[in-house]
Amino acid sequence: MKVSEERRATQKVAKRGVKVHGIIIEVLATIIVIATIALSFYACRNMHYDEKPLKKTYKVGYEEKQVTLDDGTVLNLGRLN
């Protein structure tokens, strides 16, 4: 009788451990998904941050000009037509 009681107790502990591991995996997966979504929004925003102001600038009548300095540096600037 003692062996089967010990086995049952061991099985309960093992089942509890599996549940805890499952919860930990779900929490980590959720954190990874949230971080991926946040990073995607951040990257997209950084790649397209200048489109709205540039459209407004063109709409007002400015056009983009480039000037190359003596050291090879290229400057972009906006000038009125």
Secondary structure, 3 states (H helix, E strand, C coil): CHHHHHHHHHHHHHHHHHHHHHHHHHHHHHHHHHHHHHHHHHHHHHHCCCHHHHHHHHHHCEEEEEEECCCCCEEEEEEEC
